[in-house]
Amino acid sequence: MKRTAASLLVAALVMLAGCAGGIAGPNGAQTADGESGTVQFYVSDEQNAISQFEHLNVTVTSVGFAQTSAADANASASGEWEVESESENGLELAVDGNVTAGENATVTLTHDGAAVANSTIVVSADDTETTVTTDADGTATVQVPADAEEFMVEAETDSDSEYGESAASLEFAYESESESDDEGDAEWIEHEVDNRTVDLTELQGANATFLGNMSVPAGEYEKVFVHVGEVEGTLKTGEQVNVKLPSQKLHLNEDFTVNQSSDVDFVFDITVFEAGNSGKYILKPVASESGTDVPIERVDVEADEEEAELEANFVGNVSAGENATVRVTQNGDPVENATVTVNEDVVVTTDANGTASVSVPADAEEFELEASTSEDSAYGEAEAELEFELGESESDDGDSDDSDAENETDSEVELGAVLEGSLAPGENATVVVTDGEGDAVEDATVAVDGEVVGETNEDGELTFVVPDDVSLDTEVTVTSDGETITLDSTTAAAAN
């Protein structure tokens, strides 16, 4: 069945030649087809003060990765330490002079302006703690971590002391001048995770929850960050407590490798600890429990049945006797290494984009396609099915065309699309997708000649670099909820 999307507008379908280019990777980097892998990202919790909590909900907004060369560039860039000070009942900590990574710094402890001698100061960085004692002038020398981008200095006195019960802290966060608010447009690969909330009380030991499959360029990596939007802590006593997170992100230095067209499990371990006996809690990453060789016991598969569901849709046209591209997703994310079977006979495997090429039977009136993942995969045991009927449909001039396929699960929503820019090799082109009511369509899959180049954002837009092998026969297809629009130089649109 073929129908025209009434709301479609096509602009600037101009074919040019002579410009070289490739498919745009994360942050616009040029990557050849297949030069990427998948990070299967998990969150876990190292037991520390978590036993005091009934719930500790951490909402993750995004995850970022830096390759070794980019991380080295950041490390050598200039920057400065930002310091946040807190004081309780007159106790104050102050830093004297400059703070430099890997060197000593001097801090002074006072109470109502008077020096506090022989008091313990705790320095916390990553998963380590050290203590120093103030001298007669209330000063102490602390070692600034050489490789940590955040650390904390704390002091407290109890009710039996001459100062009474009081506390003070300094939070240090290093801000590189080369990093922008989005972690460096050209250096970091960042993935949104739709404000996923995890309860750290459920993730102790080997327990972990799956945040998603994240496609990244193949290579060596050494830095990972997790941006946190909100932290909500409830003690077992029922008290709501404030859990601090300096700079609203967790930053981890960890070396790992992502190979081409393969996947790797990465566990980002988080812990909460109490600052002395002050009743103040701090969230931080744990390097020793993070990485790619960490035991995982998923706790989210059985609890969330929707997590295991797969979806399979064709990208572009489906014609008898020819190859077609199928895309397998889970919760909107591409599923790599899924097994795709056609009529219980031909078996293929999806790539890092969740796509695979299948041969459509030439002499069958209908065929079945199944996609599945195994129990020990990152996606859990799941499957999806598609049933297609191959039949004749009438074109506008009355001629029959038996190359069209009808997907029995077609959406009722009619898609529209605008292609802005030219389909010139190496140039940028933008696809804007809307539904029958003119509203933006998010997460629509865009493919060029069957090769997926990305998905539309919340505004229904996707900008991509046109491959260098485009021709007059090149087709741009847009797929959403089983409905596909095809754009080329001669046809406005076709919804299959």
Order of alpha helices (4+ residues) and beta strands (2+ residues): beta-beta-beta-beta-alpha-beta-beta-beta-beta-beta-beta-beta-beta-beta-beta-beta-beta-beta-beta-beta-beta-beta-beta-beta-beta-beta-beta-beta-beta-beta-beta-beta-beta-beta-beta-beta-beta-beta-beta-beta-beta
